[in-house]
Amino acid sequence: MIFTPFKINHLTINNRIIRAATYEGCADANQVPLLSMIGFYEELAKNEVGLIITGFNATSQAGRAIQPRQASIQTTEQVKMWKKVTDRVHLYESKIFMQISHAGRQTLKKVTNRRIVAPSRIASPLFRQTPTILNKTEIKNIITEYATAALNAKMAGFDGVQIHSAHGYLIHQFLSPHTNQRTDQYGGSYGNRLRFLKEILVEIKKQCGLTFPTIIKLSLGDDFGYTVNDTREYLCLLNECSEVDAIELSYGTMDRPFNIIRGNAPLDLYYRFSPFFKAYPGFLKQLIFLLVSKKLKRNLMPFNLNYNWESAKEIQTHSTKPLFLTGGIRKVADIRSILEKGFTAVTLSRPFIREPELMLKFRYHLADESQCINCNLCTIHCDSPKQTHCYLLS
């Protein structure tokens, strides 16, 4: 079953293990992909990954994240370089989607040189900057930016887009009752909190066409009051949304990033690379890190294989859309079980950082599980200027 094709909208995907969106660290200071981005994705495509989803591409300068070498899809030069990436991937008959997003309150003004914005005036406990509340005109402008980004991705040769609606970024901020305390048509009820995402989806299909595949990524819950019951309600409402072609299920927000990925938490490297500590002088920097790390350790969730599966099983029957599951999936036997339980596909990130050739190993029975040990060195180094790779192999 792993190697049987399936469809997203009209598009045929050759197998059911997807490379989940993963930060690459392969862009320059202007967010233009470097030539190294071509090799980064060629390595996955030539090893028969059926569908590759890129890392988070910002829909605007205001919406970019804090990673120093994040790519984007706003300018002609960015589109031109991404076209070289998609052309190379398509040589191997793999498909590639671009993940697009706006960080909302999960970024820093010193990075964006723009106001920090969000649905409500609630600061992130990690980013610690009180955002400006988006007015309706600004919301409409951001919706247009999403659609423009999707159209740019289509022009760059991408087979589809993923709308990042998880991990605490702007759309997640609208979906969560904790971060959305609006009293207008974008807040309050589930339908109102979902409105921002639905309007983005409608505008993307209007710009790109109904057959342009559009998938979304949702968190099953987070550490701040957004629960699996909320996701259930959204899945039910999205059943009526023809603009959604598939849904990936994940967990968490960047306010507690280790609970998204789980496993080892190398806090010494977090201290070294994180921009949150760089602004402080030496002694104060160390003191703040000690306080933050103590809190982080107290709130860490353990790594278990397939750690999102139990929550996903609770609500999967409420969705009529193809569902993809991510989170701690490492073994062929578990992948088969997840697919047999009705999920359309699984998505993996760290295993493909460790072994870009993992699909071939699984296909030809050279391995029955990933060698990734969840050390998370690759994840911590996302805040460094380095290209993403497995540090245990370097």
Secondary structure, DSSP 8 states (H G I E B T S, - for coil): -TTS-EEETTEEES-SEEE-------B-TTS-B-HHHHHHHHHHHTTT-SEEEEEEEESSSTT--S-TT--B-SSHHHHHHHHHHHHHHHTTT-EEEEEEE--TTSS-HHHHSS--EESSS---TTT----EE--HHHHHHHHHHHHHHHHHHHHTT-SEEEEE--BTSHHHHHH-TTT----STTSSSHHHHHHHHHHHHHHHHHHH-TTS-EEEEEES--SSS--HHHHHHHHHHHTT-TT--EEEEE--BTTSTHHHH-S---HHHHHHH-HHHHTS-HHHHHHHHHHHHHHHHHH-----TTTTHHHHHHHGGG--S-EEEESS--BHHHHHHHHHTT-SEEEESHHHHH-TTHHHHHHTTS-SB-------HHHHGGGSSS----TT--
